[in-house]
Amino acid sequence: MPVLYRVFFAVALAEAGSWIGLLAGMWVKYLGSGAELGVQIFGPVHGGLFMLYGGLVVLLAIRERWSWRTVLLGLACSIPPLASIWFERRIARDKDAAPVPA
């Protein structure tokens, strides 16, 4: 698997994990003790990973000539928690199933 795909997998996983961390931090802040530490930590981390994930979707779309549907799906999958992992797995499966050029 090319390096860019491995980076995409790592970023998709980290983006999903940071999303879960941010949601947990927001739960504590608004429904729990009111502590803001989780949001202060995971907010910027998730924001950076969110932007990196979106940039990698666009970069891979250009390099691999993805359809607009695939690009929009990849970008939309950055919003629901853990959907970025599903999209990465889908791309990896499709890439593995693609015929190898001669």
N, C-alpha and C positions, 0 to 999 in steps of 0.2 A: 504494500500500500504506500503510495507516495507520501512524502513528508507533510504536504499541505493537508491531506486528509487526516493524518494523525493529529495535527494541530487542531483541525476542525473538531475532531472527536473530543479532544481534551477541553477545548473551549466550550463546546456544547454541554459537556458534563459539568464543568465548573459553573457555567451560566445557570444551569438547572439547580445546582447545589446552592448557589448564592441566592437564587430566587426563593428557595425553601427557607434559607437563613433569614432573608429579609421578611418573609411572611411571618416567621416565628418571632422575629424582633418586633414587628408591628402588633402581633397578638399580645405580647408582653406589654408593649407601650400603651395600647388602647384598651385592652381587656384585663390586663394583669396588674402588676405593681406600678406601672407608669414609667419604669426605667427605659431610658432612650438608648442605652449602649448598643443593643442589637441593631437598631436602625442606623445609628451613627457608624457602625462598622460595616454592616452588610449593604447599606444604601449605596455608598460610593463604589464598593467592590462590585455589586450587581450592575450598577450603571456602566462601569467600564467594561465588564464582561458582556453586557447586553450590546454595547456599541461594537465591540470586537467581533462578537458572533454575527451581527448584521453585516459588518464589513467582510467577514470571511464568506458569508453566503453570497454576497455580490461578487467577490473575487473568484470563488469557485464557479459561479454561474457564467462569468465571462470566459474563464479558462476552459470549462467543460461544455459550454454552449447549451446550458439548461434552457428549457422552455420558460416562458413568463409564468406559467402556472406553477412550475416547480420553484421558481424564485419567490413568488408571492407566498406559496405554502411555507417555504423556509423562513421567510421573514415573519409570517404570522405565527409560526411555531416558537418564536422567541417570547411570546406573551403568556400562554398558559404554562403553569409550572410543569416541568419535566417533558414538555412537548419538543424541546430542542433535542433531547436524547432520541425520541422517536424518529424525528426527521433525520438525524445523523445516521441512525440504523437503517432507515429506508434508503438513503443515498448510498451507504456502504453495500447494501444488498443489491441495489440496481447496478452499481459499478461492478460488483463481482459477477453479476449475471450478463453483463455486456460482452459481446464478442470481442476477442483480442484482434486488433488490426494486424494484417500480414506484414 
